[in-house]
Amino acid sequence: MPSVTRAELDQLLSQAVFNASFGSQIHSFAEGECTLSIPFRPEFIRPGGIVGGPVFMAAADVAMWLAIATRLGVKEDCVTVEMKTNFLSAAREDFLCTARVLKLGKRIVYGTAECTTLAGKLLTHHTITYIRP
């Protein structure tokens, strides 16, 4: 089982061009798990004055991508094939997103992610499936 370092995960995240729009940073990680810190930005606000859903979904997808990297290493590529998102509460603040790999198969990886406020209030719950090409 590959062992990854914080530096490898940070480099993987910093090379992802899309992350420039979100500014997410690795908060913590363990085998099969990654928590991102997402800073609040005014451009995240949707009508109604709250963080828009795509921001939470992107955070969940990236957190899962990195959680998978903790199991497979940073060189193996996987892509999202399905994501289901439940929006449970609104926010207008920094938040955390934790993804966990629940099943690592030969072709399919399945997991969950949750976005919470820094105080721990649950904002979103996601189920995510990746494929290993």
Contacts in CASP RR format, 6 or more apart in sequence:
PFRMAT RR
TARGET T0000
AUTHOR 0000-0000-0000
METHOD contacts of the structure
MODEL  1
MPSVTRAELDQLLSQAVFNASFGSQIHSFAEGECTLSIPFRPEFIRPGGI
VGGPVFMAAADVAMWLAIATRLGVKEDCVTVEMKTNFLSAAREDFLCTAR
VLKLGKRIVYGTAECTTLAGKLLTHHTITYIRP
1 31 0 8 1.000
1 71 0 8 1.000
2 71 0 8 1.000
2 72 0 8 1.000
2 73 0 8 1.000
4 29 0 8 1.000
4 69 0 8 1.000
4 70 0 8 1.000
4 73 0 8 1.000
4 74 0 8 1.000
6 26 0 8 1.000
6 29 0 8 1.000
8 69 0 8 1.000
8 73 0 8 1.000
8 74 0 8 1.000
9 26 0 8 1.000
9 29 0 8 1.000
9 34 0 8 1.000
9 66 0 8 1.000
9 69 0 8 1.000
9 70 0 8 1.000
9 74 0 8 1.000
10 26 0 8 1.000
11 74 0 8 1.000
12 66 0 8 1.000
12 69 0 8 1.000
12 74 0 8 1.000
13 19 0 8 1.000
13 24 0 8 1.000
13 25 0 8 1.000
13 26 0 8 1.000
13 62 0 8 1.000
13 66 0 8 1.000
16 62 0 8 1.000
18 58 0 8 1.000
19 62 0 8 1.000
22 38 0 8 1.000
22 55 0 8 1.000
22 58 0 8 1.000
22 59 0 8 1.000
22 62 0 8 1.000
23 38 0 8 1.000
23 39 0 8 1.000
23 41 0 8 1.000
24 36 0 8 1.000
24 37 0 8 1.000
24 38 0 8 1.000
24 39 0 8 1.000
24 59 0 8 1.000
24 62 0 8 1.000
24 97 0 8 1.000
25 36 0 8 1.000
25 37 0 8 1.000
26 34 0 8 1.000
26 35 0 8 1.000
26 36 0 8 1.000
26 37 0 8 1.000
26 66 0 8 1.000
27 35 0 8 1.000
27 36 0 8 1.000
27 37 0 8 1.000
27 96 0 8 1.000
28 34 0 8 1.000
28 35 0 8 1.000
29 35 0 8 1.000
29 66 0 8 1.000
29 67 0 8 1.000
29 70 0 8 1.000
30 70 0 8 1.000
31 70 0 8 1.000
31 71 0 8 1.000
32 67 0 8 1.000
32 68 0 8 1.000
32 70 0 8 1.000
32 71 0 8 1.000
32 100 0 8 1.000
32 101 0 8 1.000
33 67 0 8 1.000
33 70 0 8 1.000
33 98 0 8 1.000
33 99 0 8 1.000
33 100 0 8 1.000
33 101 0 8 1.000
34 63 0 8 1.000
34 64 0 8 1.000
34 66 0 8 1.000
34 67 0 8 1.000
34 69 0 8 1.000
34 70 0 8 1.000
34 98 0 8 1.000
34 99 0 8 1.000
35 63 0 8 1.000
35 96 0 8 1.000
35 97 0 8 1.000
35 98 0 8 1.000
35 99 0 8 1.000
36 59 0 8 1.000
36 62 0 8 1.000
36 63 0 8 1.000
36 66 0 8 1.000
36 96 0 8 1.000
36 97 0 8 1.000
36 98 0 8 1.000
37 94 0 8 1.000
37 96 0 8 1.000
38 55 0 8 1.000
38 59 0 8 1.000
38 94 0 8 1.000
38 95 0 8 1.000
38 96 0 8 1.000
38 97 0 8 1.000
38 115 0 8 1.000
39 94 0 8 1.000
40 51 0 8 1.000
40 92 0 8 1.000
40 93 0 8 1.000
40 94 0 8 1.000
40 95 0 8 1.000
44 51 0 8 1.000
44 52 0 8 1.000
44 55 0 8 1.000
45 51 0 8 1.000
45 52 0 8 1.000
45 92 0 8 1.000
46 52 0 8 1.000
46 53 0 8 1.000
49 92 0 8 1.000
50 90 0 8 1.000
50 91 0 8 1.000
50 92 0 8 1.000
51 90 0 8 1.000
51 91 0 8 1.000
51 92 0 8 1.000
51 95 0 8 1.000
53 85 0 8 1.000
53 87 0 8 1.000
53 124 0 8 1.000
56 85 0 8 1.000
56 87 0 8 1.000
56 95 0 8 1.000
56 97 0 8 1.000
56 115 0 8 1.000
56 123 0 8 1.000
56 124 0 8 1.000
56 126 0 8 1.000
57 83 0 8 1.000
57 85 0 8 1.000
57 124 0 8 1.000
57 126 0 8 1.000
59 95 0 8 1.000
59 97 0 8 1.000
59 113 0 8 1.000
59 115 0 8 1.000
60 83 0 8 1.000
60 85 0 8 1.000
60 97 0 8 1.000
60 99 0 8 1.000
60 113 0 8 1.000
60 115 0 8 1.000
60 124 0 8 1.000
60 126 0 8 1.000
60 128 0 8 1.000
61 80 0 8 1.000
61 83 0 8 1.000
61 113 0 8 1.000
61 128 0 8 1.000
62 97 0 8 1.000
63 97 0 8 1.000
63 98 0 8 1.000
63 99 0 8 1.000
63 113 0 8 1.000
64 80 0 8 1.000
64 99 0 8 1.000
64 101 0 8 1.000
64 111 0 8 1.000
64 113 0 8 1.000
64 126 0 8 1.000
64 128 0 8 1.000
64 130 0 8 1.000
65 78 0 8 1.000
65 80 0 8 1.000
65 130 0 8 1.000
66 99 0 8 1.000
67 99 0 8 1.000
67 100 0 8 1.000
67 101 0 8 1.000
67 111 0 8 1.000
68 78 0 8 1.000
68 101 0 8 1.000
68 104 0 8 1.000
68 109 0 8 1.000
68 130 0 8 1.000
69 76 0 8 1.000
70 101 0 8 1.000
71 101 0 8 1.000
71 104 0 8 1.000
72 78 0 8 1.000
72 104 0 8 1.000
72 132 0 8 1.000
76 132 0 8 1.000
77 133 0 8 1.000
78 109 0 8 1.000
78 130 0 8 1.000
78 131 0 8 1.000
78 132 0 8 1.000
78 133 0 8 1.000
79 130 0 8 1.000
79 131 0 8 1.000
79 133 0 8 1.000
80 128 0 8 1.000
80 129 0 8 1.000
80 130 0 8 1.000
81 108 0 8 1.000
81 129 0 8 1.000
81 130 0 8 1.000
81 131 0 8 1.000
82 127 0 8 1.000
82 128 0 8 1.000
82 129 0 8 1.000
83 126 0 8 1.000
83 127 0 8 1.000
83 128 0 8 1.000
83 129 0 8 1.000
84 126 0 8 1.000
84 127 0 8 1.000
84 128 0 8 1.000
85 124 0 8 1.000
85 125 0 8 1.000
85 126 0 8 1.000
86 124 0 8 1.000
86 125 0 8 1.000
86 126 0 8 1.000
87 123 0 8 1.000
87 124 0 8 1.000
88 122 0 8 1.000
88 123 0 8 1.000
88 124 0 8 1.000
88 125 0 8 1.000
89 121 0 8 1.000
89 122 0 8 1.000
89 123 0 8 1.000
90 123 0 8 1.000
91 117 0 8 1.000
91 121 0 8 1.000
91 123 0 8 1.000
93 117 0 8 1.000
93 118 0 8 1.000
94 118 0 8 1.000
95 115 0 8 1.000
95 116 0 8 1.000
95 117 0 8 1.000
95 118 0 8 1.000
95 123 0 8 1.000
96 115 0 8 1.000
96 116 0 8 1.000
96 117 0 8 1.000
96 118 0 8 1.000
96 120 0 8 1.000
97 113 0 8 1.000
97 114 0 8 1.000
97 115 0 8 1.000
97 116 0 8 1.000
98 113 0 8 1.000
98 114 0 8 1.000
98 116 0 8 1.000
99 111 0 8 1.000
99 112 0 8 1.000
99 113 0 8 1.000
99 126 0 8 1.000
99 128 0 8 1.000
100 111 0 8 1.000
100 112 0 8 1.000
100 113 0 8 1.000
101 109 0 8 1.000
101 110 0 8 1.000
101 111 0 8 1.000
102 110 0 8 1.000
102 111 0 8 1.000
102 112 0 8 1.000
103 109 0 8 1.000
103 110 0 8 1.000
103 111 0 8 1.000
105 132 0 8 1.000
106 132 0 8 1.000
107 131 0 8 1.000
107 132 0 8 1.000
108 129 0 8 1.000
108 130 0 8 1.000
108 131 0 8 1.000
108 132 0 8 1.000
109 129 0 8 1.000
109 130 0 8 1.000
109 131 0 8 1.000
109 132 0 8 1.000
110 127 0 8 1.000
110 128 0 8 1.000
110 129 0 8 1.000
110 130 0 8 1.000
111 127 0 8 1.000
111 128 0 8 1.000
111 129 0 8 1.000
112 125 0 8 1.000
112 126 0 8 1.000
112 127 0 8 1.000
112 128 0 8 1.000
113 124 0 8 1.000
113 125 0 8 1.000
113 126 0 8 1.000
113 128 0 8 1.000
114 122 0 8 1.000
114 123 0 8 1.000
114 124 0 8 1.000
114 125 0 8 1.000
114 126 0 8 1.000
115 122 0 8 1.000
115 123 0 8 1.000
115 124 0 8 1.000
115 126 0 8 1.000
116 122 0 8 1.000
116 123 0 8 1.000
117 123 0 8 1.000
END
